[in-house]
Amino acid sequence: MAMPERLEKLRAAVEDLERELHSLQEVDPETRLLLEEARREIHDALSREQHESLFEGPLSGRLESAARRFEATHPTLAGVLERLVNGLAQLGI
């Protein structure tokens, strides 16, 4: 898959994450903060098209951990997070 296609899939996953965050009502503040930070980091890097900034910090690890926590209670959100992790992995992040 070409880099532009991977970026578009990652952008779509970020949009899905934003929709899920708006619909979530039962999530602890720490988890909401993690998800908001991840959304912001990815969105900012993609909007600037400076993908190097995505390399800072263990973002993929944090997203994977969040996805595992949400598998039972918020399966749609868990799926979105997994797509984000996969998208980051395809970009070598």
C-alpha positions as CSV (number, residue, x, y, z in Angstrom):
1,M,0.0,0.0,0.0
2,A,1.4,3.4,-0.9
3,M,2.2,6.0,1.7
4,P,-0.7,8.4,0.7
5,E,-3.2,5.5,1.0
6,R,-1.8,4.6,4.5
7,L,-2.1,8.2,5.6
8,E,-5.7,8.4,4.3
9,K,-6.6,5.3,6.3
10,L,-4.9,6.8,9.4
11,R,-6.8,10.0,8.9
12,A,-10.1,8.1,8.6
13,A,-9.2,6.2,11.8
14,V,-8.6,9.5,13.6
15,E,-12.0,10.8,12.5
16,D,-13.6,7.6,13.8
17,L,-11.8,8.1,17.1
18,E,-13.1,11.6,17.3
19,R,-16.7,10.4,16.7
20,E,-16.3,7.7,19.4
21,L,-14.8,10.2,21.9
22,H,-17.9,12.4,21.4
23,S,-20.3,9.5,22.0
24,L,-18.5,8.0,25.0
25,Q,-20.2,8.7,28.3
26,E,-18.8,6.1,30.7
27,V,-15.0,6.4,30.6
28,D,-12.7,7.5,33.4
29,P,-10.9,10.9,33.1
30,E,-7.5,9.3,32.7
31,T,-8.5,7.2,29.8
32,R,-10.3,10.1,28.1
33,L,-7.2,12.2,28.5
34,L,-5.1,9.4,26.9
35,L,-7.4,9.2,24.0
36,E,-7.7,12.9,23.5
37,E,-3.9,13.3,23.6
38,A,-3.5,10.5,21.1
39,R,-6.1,12.0,18.8
40,R,-4.4,15.4,19.0
41,E,-0.9,14.1,18.4
42,I,-1.9,12.1,15.4
43,H,-4.2,14.8,14.0
44,D,-1.5,17.5,14.4
45,A,1.2,15.5,12.8
46,L,-1.0,14.5,9.9
47,S,-2.3,18.0,9.3
48,R,1.3,19.3,9.2
49,E,2.4,16.3,7.2
50,Q,5.4,16.0,9.4
51,H,5.2,12.4,10.3
52,E,8.4,12.5,12.3
53,S,6.5,14.0,15.2
54,L,4.6,10.8,15.5
55,F,7.7,9.1,16.5
56,E,8.0,10.9,19.8
57,G,6.9,8.9,22.8
58,P,5.3,5.4,23.0
59,L,2.0,6.4,21.4
60,S,1.4,3.0,19.7
61,G,2.0,1.2,23.1
62,R,-0.4,3.5,24.8
63,L,-3.1,3.0,22.1
64,E,-2.6,-0.8,22.2
65,S,-3.1,-0.8,26.0
66,A,-6.2,1.4,25.7
67,A,-7.6,-0.9,23.0
68,R,-7.2,-4.0,25.3
69,R,-9.0,-2.2,28.1
70,F,-12.0,-1.3,25.9
71,E,-12.4,-4.7,24.1
72,A,-15.3,-5.7,26.4
73,T,-16.9,-2.4,27.3
74,H,-16.5,-0.4,24.2
75,P,-15.8,-2.7,21.3
76,T,-16.2,-0.1,18.6
77,L,-13.7,2.2,20.3
78,A,-11.3,-0.7,20.7
79,G,-11.6,-1.4,17.0
80,V,-10.8,2.2,16.1
81,L,-7.8,2.1,18.4
82,E,-6.5,-1.1,16.8
83,R,-6.9,0.5,13.4
84,L,-4.8,3.5,14.6
85,V,-2.1,1.2,15.9
86,N,-2.1,-0.8,12.7
87,G,-1.9,2.5,10.7
88,L,1.0,3.7,12.7
89,A,2.7,0.4,12.3
90,Q,2.3,0.5,8.5
91,L,4.0,3.9,8.6
92,G,6.9,2.4,10.6
93,I,5.9,4.1,13.8
